[in-house]
């Protein structure tokens, strides 16, 4: 595969670029669950059933986390309600040996990757910067500053390739992150290095309260990859089959040496930006209602039922498993965490510098005097 975007032929005229995204978002399922188009190979029935179960579980987990934030058990919770297809699709497109680079809104992607839900919520509880082992789970700590982790993903992917592995990195970013310099630096770095990295932009319409129309004049955020030599695509982010199909293709192409991808998923944040936000101040209820009609879970469930792949009993089983999962999260997060002040110094430096060692000794002495 050529890594030459917008290339020109010798002499006159420009040849079409293979790096341009589809003119409309790729979709495999129409809003009512029927087949709309087949630009990419559709995932297997088993993959779609797995996605459905994880999306049902992920939504119930997200609802439980939102309730815990209201109860004061979490400091804050940025809900991903309505974005389950993107979150689960990202997790399922990766192998266990690949790396995921999540943001603060991507807890559903974390639990879909097999991370303990309580460990996934540790950051939002305020107990630690990261509650899980990044190396064990091949998942970077959740990133709160916009887009700063995108360059880390590109760098790790390049480093893994230098080591001779076939590891791919996938970085999740929001539409607001595409306005940050770090995002563009990451794409430029990835394009130059032809790094095996995929950037998934979850375009949910708003960067907190700022609508996309006030962030970017491009016809699609996916076009931002073209200028950096990055293969670009846009997908219906509420179509789980399409998200999984496009991301799986992107990941495997990057793994095979095709270079980086930028995928823009058009979706919608049905809830507030965080549990401290009031979305009614910047968007209408009618707008949210229109997107509820495109619910990614209902859409996939309709398609699975239509194909005879999902029964009432299957749906009830998935709901029951999700409820039990939420109950376990609720019970374990009701217990007070066991924290020690000395943990402040953990994981800051491999070898603590003298001034931190002195501060740690002072703290230890004060604790002993208590």
C-alpha positions as a Markdown table, in Angstrom:
| # | Residue | x | y | z |
|---|---|---|---|---|
| 1 | Unk | 0.0 | 0.0 | 0.0 |
| 2 | Unk | 1.4 | 3.4 | -1.0 |
| 3 | Unk | 1.9 | 5.9 | 1.7 |
| 4 | Unk | 1.5 | 8.9 | -0.7 |
| 5 | Unk | -1.6 | 11.0 | 0.1 |
| 6 | Unk | -3.1 | 13.3 | -2.6 |
| 7 | Unk | -0.3 | 12.2 | -5.0 |
| 8 | Unk | 0.1 | 13.8 | -8.4 |
| 9 | Unk | 1.0 | 12.1 | -11.6 |
| 10 | Unk | 4.0 | 13.3 | -13.6 |
| 11 | Unk | 2.9 | 16.1 | -15.8 |
| 12 | Unk | -0.7 | 17.5 | -15.5 |
| 13 | Unk | -3.5 | 16.6 | -13.2 |
| 14 | Unk | -3.9 | 15.0 | -9.9 |
| 15 | Unk | -4.8 | 11.3 | -9.3 |
| 16 | Unk | -7.5 | 10.4 | -6.8 |
| 17 | Unk | -6.1 | 9.7 | -3.3 |
| 18 | Unk | -6.8 | 6.3 | -1.7 |
| 19 | Unk | -6.4 | 8.1 | 1.6 |
| 20 | Unk | -9.6 | 10.1 | 1.4 |
| 21 | Unk | -12.5 | 9.0 | 3.7 |
| 22 | Unk | -15.8 | 7.8 | 2.3 |
| 23 | Unk | -18.0 | 10.8 | 1.3 |
| 24 | Unk | -20.6 | 9.6 | 3.8 |
| 25 | Unk | -20.0 | 7.6 | 7.0 |
| 26 | Unk | -19.7 | 3.9 | 6.4 |
| 27 | Unk | -22.8 | 2.0 | 7.6 |
| 28 | Unk | -23.7 | -1.7 | 7.6 |
| 29 | Unk | -27.0 | -1.4 | 9.6 |
| 30 | Unk | -29.7 | 1.1 | 8.9 |
| 31 | Unk | -31.3 | 2.7 | 11.9 |
| 32 | Unk | -34.1 | 0.2 | 11.9 |
| 33 | Unk | -31.6 | -2.8 | 11.9 |
| 34 | Unk | -31.8 | -3.6 | 8.2 |
| 35 | Unk | -28.8 | -3.8 | 5.9 |
| 36 | Unk | -27.9 | -0.4 | 4.3 |
| 37 | Unk | -24.5 | -0.8 | 2.7 |
| 38 | Unk | -21.4 | -3.1 | 2.7 |
| 39 | Unk | -18.3 | -1.1 | 2.1 |
| 40 | Unk | -16.4 | -3.3 | 4.5 |
| 41 | Unk | -16.7 | -7.0 | 5.3 |
| 42 | Unk | -19.4 | -7.5 | 7.9 |
| 43 | Unk | -18.2 | -9.0 | 11.2 |
| 44 | Unk | -19.1 | -12.6 | 12.0 |
| 45 | Unk | -22.3 | -13.4 | 13.9 |
| 46 | Unk | -20.2 | -14.4 | 16.9 |
| 47 | Unk | -18.5 | -11.1 | 16.9 |
| 48 | Unk | -21.8 | -9.2 | 16.7 |
| 49 | Unk | -23.2 | -11.3 | 19.6 |
| 50 | Unk | -20.2 | -10.6 | 21.7 |
| 51 | Unk | -20.4 | -6.9 | 20.9 |
| 52 | Unk | -24.1 | -6.9 | 21.9 |
| 53 | Unk | -23.4 | -8.5 | 25.2 |
| 54 | Unk | -20.6 | -6.2 | 26.0 |
| 55 | Unk | -22.6 | -3.1 | 25.0 |
| 56 | Unk | -25.5 | -4.1 | 27.3 |
| 57 | Unk | -23.0 | -4.7 | 30.1 |
| 58 | Unk | -21.1 | -1.5 | 29.4 |
| 59 | Unk | -24.3 | 0.6 | 29.4 |
| 60 | Unk | -25.4 | -0.8 | 32.7 |
| 61 | Unk | -21.9 | -0.3 | 34.1 |
| 62 | Unk | -22.0 | 3.3 | 32.9 |
| 63 | Unk | -25.4 | 3.9 | 34.5 |
| 64 | Unk | -24.1 | 2.5 | 37.8 |
| 65 | Unk | -21.1 | 4.7 | 37.7 |
| 66 | Unk | -23.2 | 7.8 | 37.1 |
| 67 | Unk | -25.4 | 6.9 | 40.1 |
| 68 | Unk | -22.3 | 6.4 | 42.3 |
| 69 | Unk | -21.1 | 9.8 | 41.3 |
| 70 | Unk | -24.4 | 11.3 | 42.3 |
| 71 | Unk | -24.0 | 9.5 | 45.7 |
| 72 | Unk | -20.5 | 10.9 | 46.2 |
| 73 | Unk | -18.8 | 7.5 | 45.8 |
| 74 | Unk | -17.0 | 8.9 | 42.7 |
| 75 | Unk | -15.6 | 12.4 | 42.5 |
| 76 | Unk | -17.0 | 12.7 | 38.9 |
| 77 | Unk | -18.1 | 10.5 | 36.1 |
| 78 | Unk | -17.9 | 11.3 | 32.3 |
| 79 | Unk | -20.7 | 9.1 | 30.9 |
| 80 | Unk | -20.3 | 7.4 | 27.5 |
| 81 | Unk | -24.1 | 6.7 | 27.2 |
| 82 | Unk | -24.8 | 6.4 | 23.5 |
| 83 | Unk | -21.2 | 5.7 | 22.5 |
| 84 | Unk | -21.2 | 2.0 | 23.4 |
| 85 | Unk | -20.6 | 0.9 | 19.8 |
| 86 | Unk | -17.4 | 3.0 | 19.6 |
| 87 | Unk | -16.1 | 1.8 | 23.0 |
| 88 | Unk | -16.8 | -1.9 | 22.5 |
| 89 | Unk | -15.8 | -1.8 | 18.9 |
| 90 | Unk | -12.4 | -0.4 | 19.8 |
| 91 | Unk | -11.8 | -3.1 | 22.4 |
| 92 | Unk | -12.9 | -6.0 | 20.2 |
| 93 | Unk | -10.8 | -4.8 | 17.2 |
| 94 | Unk | -7.6 | -5.3 | 19.2 |
| 95 | Unk | -5.7 | -8.4 | 20.0 |
| 96 | Unk | -4.6 | -9.1 | 23.6 |
| 97 | Unk | -1.1 | -8.1 | 22.6 |
| 98 | Unk | -2.1 | -4.7 | 21.2 |
| 99 | Unk | -2.2 | -1.5 | 23.2 |
| 100 | Unk | -5.2 | 0.7 | 23.9 |
| 101 | Unk | -4.8 | 4.4 | 24.8 |
| 102 | Unk | -8.0 | 5.6 | 26.4 |
| 103 | Unk | -9.3 | 9.0 | 27.6 |
| 104 | Unk | -11.2 | 9.8 | 30.8 |
| 105 | Unk | -14.5 | 8.9 | 29.0 |
| 106 | Unk | -13.5 | 5.4 | 28.0 |
| 107 | Unk | -14.3 | 3.3 | 31.0 |
| 108 | Unk | -16.6 | 1.1 | 28.9 |
| 109 | Unk | -13.7 | 0.3 | 26.6 |
| 110 | Unk | -11.6 | -0.6 | 29.6 |
| 111 | Unk | -14.1 | -3.1 | 31.1 |
| 112 | Unk | -14.7 | -4.5 | 27.6 |
| 113 | Unk | -11.0 | -5.2 | 27.4 |
| 114 | Unk | -11.3 | -7.2 | 30.6 |
| 115 | Unk | -10.1 | -4.7 | 33.2 |
| 116 | Unk | -11.7 | -4.9 | 36.6 |
| 117 | Unk | -14.5 | -2.3 | 36.8 |
| 118 | Unk | -13.4 | -1.0 | 40.2 |
| 119 | Unk | -9.9 | -0.6 | 39.0 |
| 120 | Unk | -11.2 | 1.2 | 35.9 |
| 121 | Unk | -13.1 | 3.7 | 38.2 |
| 122 | Unk | -10.1 | 4.3 | 40.5 |
| 123 | Unk | -9.1 | 7.5 | 38.7 |
| 124 | Unk | -12.6 | 8.9 | 38.9 |
| 125 | Unk | -12.8 | 8.0 | 42.6 |
| 126 | Unk | -9.6 | 9.9 | 43.2 |
| 127 | Unk | -7.7 | 7.0 | 44.8 |
| 128 | Unk | -4.8 | 6.9 | 42.3 |
| 129 | Unk | -3.8 | 8.1 | 38.9 |
| 130 | Unk | -4.4 | 4.6 | 37.5 |
| 131 | Unk | -6.0 | 1.7 | 39.3 |
| 132 | Unk | -4.9 | -1.1 | 36.9 |
| 133 | Unk | -1.6 | -2.4 | 35.7 |
| 134 | Unk | -1.0 | -0.8 | 32.3 |
| 135 | Unk | 1.6 | -3.4 | 31.2 |
| 136 | Unk | -0.5 | -6.4 | 32.2 |
| 137 | Unk | -3.6 | -5.1 | 30.4 |
| 138 | Unk | -1.7 | -3.4 | 27.6 |
| 139 | Unk | -3.8 | -0.4 | 28.3 |
| 140 | Unk | -2.3 | 3.0 | 29.0 |
| 141 | Unk | -3.6 | 5.1 | 32.0 |
| 142 | Unk | -6.7 | 7.1 | 31.1 |
| 143 | Unk | -5.7 | 10.5 | 29.8 |
| 144 | Unk | -7.5 | 13.6 | 31.0 |
| 145 | Unk | -5.6 | 16.3 | 29.1 |
| 146 | Unk | -6.9 | 16.4 | 25.6 |
| 147 | Unk | -4.8 | 14.5 | 23.0 |
| 148 | Unk | -1.6 | 14.3 | 24.9 |
| 149 | Unk | -1.7 | 10.5 | 24.8 |
| 150 | Unk | -2.0 | 10.4 | 21.0 |
| 151 | Unk | 1.7 | 11.0 | 20.5 |
| 152 | Unk | 2.4 | 8.3 | 23.1 |
| 153 | Unk | 0.4 | 5.9 | 21.1 |
| 154 | Unk | 2.3 | 6.7 | 17.9 |
| 155 | Unk | 5.6 | 6.4 | 19.7 |
| 156 | Unk | 4.8 | 3.1 | 21.3 |
| 157 | Unk | 3.6 | 1.7 | 18.0 |
| 158 | Unk | 6.8 | 2.7 | 16.3 |
| 159 | Unk | 8.9 | 1.3 | 19.2 |
| 160 | Unk | 7.1 | -2.0 | 19.1 |
| 161 | Unk | 7.8 | -2.3 | 15.4 |
| 162 | Unk | 11.5 | -1.5 | 16.0 |
| 163 | Unk | 11.5 | -4.4 | 18.4 |
| 164 | Unk | 10.1 | -6.7 | 15.7 |
| 165 | Unk | 6.6 | -7.3 | 17.2 |
| 166 | Unk | 3.3 | -7.0 | 15.3 |
| 167 | Unk | 1.7 | -4.9 | 18.0 |
| 168 | Unk | -0.8 | -2.1 | 17.0 |
| 169 | Unk | -1.7 | 0.8 | 19.2 |
| 170 | Unk | -5.2 | 2.3 | 19.2 |
| 171 | Unk | -5.8 | 5.8 | 20.6 |
| 172 | Unk | -9.3 | 7.0 | 21.5 |
| 173 | Unk | -9.8 | 10.8 | 21.3 |
| 174 | Unk | -12.9 | 13.1 | 21.3 |
| 175 | Unk | -13.8 | 15.7 | 18.7 |
| 176 | Unk | -12.5 | 18.4 | 20.9 |
| 177 | Unk | -9.1 | 16.8 | 21.0 |
| 178 | Unk | -8.7 | 17.2 | 17.2 |
| 179 | Unk | -8.3 | 21.0 | 17.9 |
| 180 | Unk | -5.3 | 20.4 | 20.0 |
| 181 | Unk | -1.7 | 20.7 | 18.8 |
| 182 | Unk | -0.8 | 17.3 | 20.3 |
| 183 | Unk | -3.3 | 15.6 | 18.0 |
| 184 | Unk | -1.7 | 17.1 | 14.9 |
| 185 | Unk | 1.8 | 16.4 | 16.1 |
| 186 | Unk | 0.8 | 12.8 | 16.7 |
| 187 | Unk | -0.7 | 12.4 | 13.2 |
| 188 | Unk | 2.4 | 13.9 | 11.7 |
| 189 | Unk | 4.7 | 11.7 | 13.7 |
| 190 | Unk | 2.7 | 8.6 | 12.8 |
| 191 | Unk | 2.5 | 9.5 | 9.1 |
| 192 | Unk | 6.3 | 10.1 | 8.9 |
| 193 | Unk | 7.1 | 6.9 | 10.7 |
| 194 | Unk | 4.4 | 4.9 | 9.1 |
| 195 | Unk | 3.6 | 3.7 | 12.6 |
| 196 | Unk | 1.1 | 0.9 | 13.2 |
| 197 | Unk | -1.3 | 3.1 | 15.1 |
| 198 | Unk | -5.0 | 3.8 | 14.7 |
| 199 | Unk | -6.6 | 7.0 | 16.0 |
| 200 | Unk | -10.4 | 6.7 | 16.7 |
| 201 | Unk | -12.1 | 10.0 | 17.0 |
| 202 | Unk | -15.4 | 9.7 | 18.8 |
| 203 | Unk | -17.2 | 12.7 | 17.4 |
| 204 | Unk | -20.1 | 13.1 | 19.8 |
| 205 | Unk | -20.9 | 16.6 | 18.6 |
| 206 | Unk | -19.6 | 18.6 | 21.5 |
| 207 | Unk | -16.3 | 19.5 | 23.1 |
| 208 | Unk | -18.0 | 20.1 | 26.5 |
| 209 | Unk | -20.5 | 22.7 | 25.5 |
| 210 | Unk | -18.9 | 23.8 | 22.2 |
| 211 | Unk | -20.6 | 22.3 | 19.1 |
| 212 | Unk | -18.5 | 20.9 | 16.3 |
| 213 | Unk | -19.6 | 23.7 | 14.0 |
| 214 | Unk | -17.6 | 26.1 | 16.1 |
| 215 | Unk | -14.6 | 23.8 | 16.3 |
| 216 | Unk | -13.8 | 22.9 | 12.7 |
| 217 | Unk | -14.8 | 24.0 | 9.2 |
| 218 | Unk | -13.7 | 20.7 | 7.5 |
| 219 | Unk | -16.4 | 18.6 | 5.9 |
| 220 | Unk | -15.4 | 15.8 | 8.3 |
| 221 | Unk | -12.8 | 15.4 | 11.0 |
| 222 | Unk | -11.6 | 12.4 | 9.1 |
| 223 | Unk | -10.1 | 14.7 | 6.5 |
| 224 | Unk | -7.6 | 15.9 | 9.0 |
| 225 | Unk | -5.5 | 12.8 | 8.5 |
| 226 | Unk | -5.1 | 13.2 | 4.8 |
| 227 | Unk | -2.6 | 16.1 | 5.0 |
| 228 | Unk | -0.3 | 14.0 | 7.2 |
| 229 | Unk | -0.2 | 10.9 | 5.0 |
| 230 | Unk | -2.6 | 9.0 | 7.3 |
| 231 | Unk | -5.3 | 6.8 | 5.8 |
| 232 | Unk | -8.7 | 8.2 | 6.8 |
| 233 | Unk | -12.2 | 7.0 | 7.1 |
| 234 | Unk | -15.5 | 8.0 | 8.7 |
| 235 | Unk | -18.1 | 5.6 | 10.1 |
| 236 | Unk | -21.5 | 5.7 | 11.6 |
| 237 | Unk | -20.5 | 5.5 | 15.3 |
| 238 | Unk | -23.9 | 4.2 | 16.3 |
| 239 | Unk | -23.6 | 1.2 | 14.0 |
| 240 | Unk | -21.8 | -1.4 | 16.0 |
| 241 | Unk | -21.3 | -3.7 | 12.9 |
| 242 | Unk | -19.8 | -0.9 | 10.9 |
| 243 | Unk | -17.5 | 0.4 | 13.7 |
| 244 | Unk | -16.2 | -3.1 | 14.3 |
| 245 | Unk | -15.7 | -3.7 | 10.6 |
| 246 | Unk | -13.8 | -0.5 | 9.9 |
| 247 | Unk | -11.7 | -0.7 | 13.0 |
| 248 | Unk | -10.8 | -4.3 | 12.5 |
| 249 | Unk | -9.7 | -3.5 | 8.9 |
| 250 | Unk | -7.7 | -0.5 | 10.1 |
| 251 | Unk | -6.0 | -2.4 | 12.9 |
| 252 | Unk | -5.0 | -5.3 | 10.6 |
| 253 | Unk | -3.9 | -3.0 | 7.8 |
| 254 | Unk | -1.7 | -1.1 | 10.2 |
| 255 | Unk | -0.4 | -4.4 | 11.6 |
| 256 | Unk | 0.5 | -5.6 | 8.1 |
| 257 | Unk | 2.6 | -2.4 | 7.4 |
| 258 | Unk | 0.0 | -0.2 | 5.8 |
| 259 | Unk | 0.7 | 2.6 | 8.1 |
| 260 | Unk | -1.5 | 4.6 | 10.4 |
| 261 | Unk | -5.3 | 5.2 | 10.2 |
| 262 | Unk | -7.6 | 8.0 | 11.4 |
| 263 | Unk | -11.2 | 6.9 | 11.9 |
| 264 | Unk | -13.9 | 9.4 | 12.7 |
| 265 | Unk | -17.0 | 7.8 | 14.3 |
| 266 | Unk | -20.1 | 9.9 | 14.2 |
| 267 | Unk | -21.9 | 9.4 | 17.4 |
| 268 | Unk | -23.6 | 11.4 | 20.2 |
| 269 | Unk | -23.2 | 11.8 | 23.9 |
| 270 | Unk | -26.7 | 11.3 | 25.3 |
| 271 | Unk | -25.7 | 12.2 | 28.8 |
| 272 | Unk | -23.9 | 15.3 | 30.2 |
| 273 | Unk | -20.2 | 16.0 | 29.6 |
| 274 | Unk | -19.6 | 14.8 | 33.2 |
| 275 | Unk | -21.8 | 14.4 | 36.2 |
| 276 | Unk | -21.1 | 18.0 | 37.0 |
| 277 | Unk | -22.5 | 19.3 | 33.7 |
| 278 | Unk | -25.9 | 20.6 | 32.6 |
| 279 | Unk | -26.3 | 19.9 | 28.9 |
| 280 | Unk | -29.6 | 21.7 | 28.7 |
| 281 | Unk | -27.6 | 24.9 | 28.7 |
| 282 | Unk | -26.2 | 24.3 | 25.3 |
| 283 | Unk | -28.3 | 21.8 | 23.4 |
| 284 | Unk | -32.0 | 21.0 | 23.1 |
| 285 | Unk | -33.9 | 18.0 | 24.3 |
| 286 | Unk | -35.3 | 17.5 | 20.8 |
| 287 | Unk | -31.7 | 17.0 | 19.5 |
| 288 | Unk | -31.0 | 14.4 | 22.1 |
| 289 | Unk | -34.3 | 12.6 | 21.4 |
| 290 | Unk | -33.4 | 12.4 | 17.7 |
| 291 | Unk | -30.2 | 10.6 | 18.6 |
| 292 | Unk | -32.0 | 8.3 | 21.0 |
| 293 | Unk | -33.9 | 7.0 | 18.0 |
| 294 | Unk | -30.5 | 5.8 | 16.7 |
| 295 | Unk | -29.6 | 4.0 | 19.9 |
| 296 | Unk | -26.6 | 1.7 | 19.1 |
| 297 | Unk | -27.8 | -1.1 | 21.3 |
| 298 | Unk | -31.4 | -1.2 | 20.1 |
| 299 | Unk | -30.1 | -1.0 | 16.5 |
| 300 | Unk | -27.8 | -4.0 | 16.9 |
| 301 | Unk | -30.4 | -5.9 | 18.8 |
| 302 | Unk | -32.9 | -5.4 | 16.0 |
| 303 | Unk | -30.5 | -6.7 | 13.4 |
| 304 | Unk | -29.6 | -9.7 | 15.5 |
| 305 | Unk | -33.3 | -10.6 | 16.1 |
| 306 | Unk | -34.1 | -10.1 | 12.4 |
| 307 | Unk | -31.3 | -12.6 | 11.5 |
| 308 | Unk | -32.5 | -15.1 | 14.1 |
| 309 | Unk | -29.3 | -14.7 | 16.1 |
| 310 | Unk | -30.9 | -13.3 | 19.3 |
| 311 | Unk | -33.9 | -14.5 | 21.2 |
| 312 | Unk | -35.9 | -13.0 | 24.1 |
| 313 | Unk | -34.1 | -15.5 | 26.4 |
| 314 | Unk | -30.7 | -14.3 | 25.1 |
| 315 | Unk | -31.6 | -10.7 | 25.7 |
| 316 | Unk | -32.8 | -11.4 | 29.2 |
| 317 | Unk | -29.7 | -13.3 | 30.0 |
| 318 | Unk | -27.5 | -10.4 | 28.8 |
| 319 | Unk | -29.5 | -8.0 | 30.9 |
| 320 | Unk | -29.3 | -10.2 | 34.0 |
| 321 | Unk | -25.5 | -10.5 | 33.6 |
| 322 | Unk | -25.2 | -6.8 | 33.3 |
| 323 | Unk | -27.4 | -6.3 | 36.4 |
| 324 | Unk | -25.2 | -8.7 | 38.4 |
| 325 | Unk | -22.1 | -6.9 | 37.1 |
| 326 | Unk | -23.5 | -3.5 | 38.3 |
| 327 | Unk | -24.4 | -4.9 | 41.7 |
| 328 | Unk | -20.9 | -6.2 | 42.2 |
| 329 | Unk | -19.5 | -2.8 | 41.3 |
| 330 | Unk | -21.9 | -1.0 | 43.6 |
| 331 | Unk | -21.1 | -3.3 | 46.5 |
| 332 | Unk | -17.3 | -3.1 | 46.1 |
| 333 | Unk | -17.3 | 0.7 | 45.7 |
| 334 | Unk | -19.4 | 1.1 | 48.8 |
| 335 | Unk | -16.4 | -0.1 | 50.9 |
| 336 | Unk | -14.0 | 2.6 | 51.9 |
| 337 | Unk | -10.6 | 2.3 | 50.1 |
| 338 | Unk | -7.5 | 1.5 | 52.2 |
| 339 | Unk | -5.0 | 4.2 | 51.3 |
| 340 | Unk | -1.7 | 5.3 | 52.8 |
| 341 | Unk | -0.3 | 8.8 | 52.5 |
| 342 | Unk | 3.1 | 7.3 | 51.5 |
| 343 | Unk | 1.5 | 6.0 | 48.3 |
| 344 | Unk | 1.8 | 9.6 | 47.0 |
| 345 | Unk | 5.4 | 8.8 | 46.1 |
| 346 | Unk | 4.8 | 5.6 | 44.3 |
| 347 | Unk | 5.1 | 5.4 | 40.5 |
| 348 | Unk | 6.5 | 9.0 | 40.2 |
| 349 | Unk | 10.1 | 8.1 | 39.4 |
| 350 | Unk | 11.8 | 4.8 | 38.9 |
| 351 | Unk | 14.5 | 6.1 | 41.2 |
| 352 | Unk | 13.2 | 8.9 | 43.5 |
| 353 | Unk | 15.4 | 12.0 | 43.3 |
| 354 | Unk | 16.9 | 13.3 | 46.6 |
| 355 | Unk | 14.3 | 16.0 | 47.2 |
| 356 | Unk | 11.4 | 13.5 | 47.0 |
| 357 | Unk | 13.3 | 11.0 | 49.1 |
| 358 | Unk | 13.7 | 13.7 | 51.8 |
| 359 | Unk | 10.0 | 14.6 | 51.6 |
| 360 | Unk | 9.1 | 10.9 | 51.9 |
| 361 | Unk | 11.3 | 10.5 | 55.0 |
| 362 | Unk | 9.7 | 13.6 | 56.6 |
| 363 | Unk | 6.2 | 12.3 | 55.9 |
| 364 | Unk | 7.1 | 8.9 | 57.3 |
| 365 | Unk | 8.5 | 10.5 | 60.5 |
| 366 | Unk | 5.3 | 12.6 | 60.9 |
| 367 | Unk | 3.1 | 9.5 | 60.5 |
| 368 | Unk | 5.2 | 7.6 | 63.1 |
| 369 | Unk | 4.7 | 10.5 | 65.6 |
| 370 | Unk | 0.9 | 10.4 | 65.2 |
